[in-house]
Amino acid sequence: MKKLYVLSLLLAASGAVFAQDAIYRCGNEYTNNVAQAKAKGCKPVDGGGVTVIHGTRSSGSSAGTSTAPAKPKPANSSSAVPAPVRSDNAAQKARDSDARAILQSELSKAQARLSELKAEYNDGNPVRTALELRNPQGYPERVAKLKADLARQESDVAGIKRELDRLPAGN
């Protein structure tokens, strides 16, 4: 009796899945309302369901301080990315100084780590550990790893310096 009950529930659920309405595409919008689709001249979508990913609103909902009218979008524009909002000069300078401070702290950490690695690498002759004295094949592996870490850290320092150079001059 229990198996029959479960089987009937599964059949009812599978029937509900297949009983979806037709989906219509109206430009960049989708609907399953037949009357609305016919009124707008929408085309039916073949192949089943549509996944909708909600993005940011492109107009009206942002609380910006700009009073300039919004530029109309071109008719063939399919992106939902809003136009950049211009902020006041003081807020931008504050963001730039925050970014500069963060990058400066990252640079000092990266340079400290680089100096540690250089000291440990010791120009390609790092000090052998007790384990490496007993097992000599581990030493060249550690030297290669140190060399790769050193190159990666130098690259990180150079990248952070490039990012700092891209920022506007600090006040």
N, C-alpha and C positions, 0 to 999 in steps of 0.2 A: 504494500500500500504506500509506503514511504517513497519507494522508487518511482511509482506512478505520479505522486505529487511533485517530486523534484523534476521529473521529465516534463510535466505539464507547465511548470514554471519556466523551464528553459525554453520551451516552444513559444510561450507567450512573450518572453523577453526578446527572442530572436525575431519574432514578428514585429515587435515595436521598433527594432533597429532598421528593418527594411521598409518601414512605412514612413519614410521621410518625404517631405514636400520637395518639389523641384526648386532649384536655386537659379536665380537670374542675376546676370551681371549688367550693371548700369554704369558704364565708364569705370571708375575706381570703387564703386560701391556694389555691394551684393545684397540681395533681398530674397525672401521666400514668399513674399506677398504677391500673389498672382495679379491682383487688380493694380497694385502700384507698379509692377513690372510692365504690364500692358500700357499703362498711362505714360510711362517714361520711354517706352520702346526698347526695353531691355532684352538681352539675348539669353537663352537658357544655357547653363553651364553643364557640359558633358562630364561624366565620370564620377559624380558623387559629391561628397562634402567639401566644404571650404573652411580652411583654418584662418581665423581672423586674429591678427596680432595688433593690439592697440598701441599706438605710439603717442607722442606728445601732441597736444592740440596745436594747430598751426595759427589760430587767431582767436582773439577775444578773451581767452582764459588766463593769459599771463598778466601779472600785476606789474607791468613795467612803468617806468617814469617817463618814457618817451611819449610826446604828444603828436608826433609826426604821423600822417596817415600811412597805412600799410600799403606797400606796392602790390598791385595786382599780379597774380601769378600767370605765366603764360598758359594758354589753353592746353598745350601738349605736355605740361609738367605732370609727371606721375609720382614725384617724390613727396613724402609727407614731412620732410624736414623743414622746420620753421626757419624763417630768415633770422640772422643773428640780431640780437637786441643790443643797441648801443648803450653803454653804461657811462656814468659820469666819470670824469677824469680822476677824481680822488679814489673812487672804488677800484679803478684799474691800477692805480699806483700802489694801493694797498695789496692787491693780488700779486702784482709784480714783486713787491718787496717780500711778501710771504714766500713766493716761489724761489726768490734769490736766497732767502734764509735757509729754506729746506735744502736747496742744492748745495749751499755752502757747507751745511752739516754733513750731507752725504759725501761731499768731496773730502772733508777732513777725515771721515771714517775710512773712506777708500784709500786715502794716502797713508793712514796709519797701518791699515792691513797690508798695503804694498811694501811699506818699510819692514814690517814683520816678515813677510815672505822673502824679501831680499836678504834679510839677516839670516833666515833659516836656510835659504838656497846657497849662500856663501860662495857666490861666483861659480856654481856648478859642483862644489865640493861640500855638501852638507855633512854635518857630524853624523857618524854612524851610531845607530842605537844598539843596545845589547842584543836585540832580536836579529838585527842585520849582521851582527858579528857572527852569530851562530848560523844564520841563513843568508848567505851573501847575495842570492838572487833577488831578494826584496829591495836591496839598495838601489839598483838601477831603475826599478819601478817607481820608487819614491822620488828619485831625482827627476824622472820624466814627469811625474804628477806635479811636483813643485814647479818645474819649468812651465808646464801648461797653466797652472794656477797663477804664476807670476805674469805670464802673457795676458791672461784674461783680466787680471786686476789692473794691469797697465792700460788695457783697452777700456775698462770701466772708468778709470780716472780721466782718460782722454775724452770719453763720451760726456762725462759730467762737465768737464771744462768747456766742451762745445756747447752744451745746453746753457751754461752760464753766459757764454759769449753771445748767444742768441737773444737773451733777455735785454730789455732796455737798461741803460745805465742807472744804477741805484742812486738815490738822493742821500 
